[in-house]
Amino acid sequence: QSLVMGPTSFIVTACVSAMNNNDDNEGDDESTPVSAIEVAKRVVRERGIGGLYRGSSAVAVRQATNWASRQGFTEFVRPRIPVGGV
């Protein structure tokens, strides 16, 4: 999952950061949208394809803990759900 989620999370974070750092909206409450494709192109141009995988280990840990907690909850609840009606 971190093969896809790592770059995706990185690009989303970069887009949000770029919107927050945009100085073109003086006194305006709305931020100018930033293209994910443009962010990805810039990162690949400046850092290579590996630049998209910055922070991938954190994404992998996040995904693993999310999966484990959901699985643990399912295993906890499963015996408490009546099967075959009430």
Helices and strands as residue ranges (DSSP letters): H 2-20, H 36-47, G 49-53, H 56-77, G 78-80
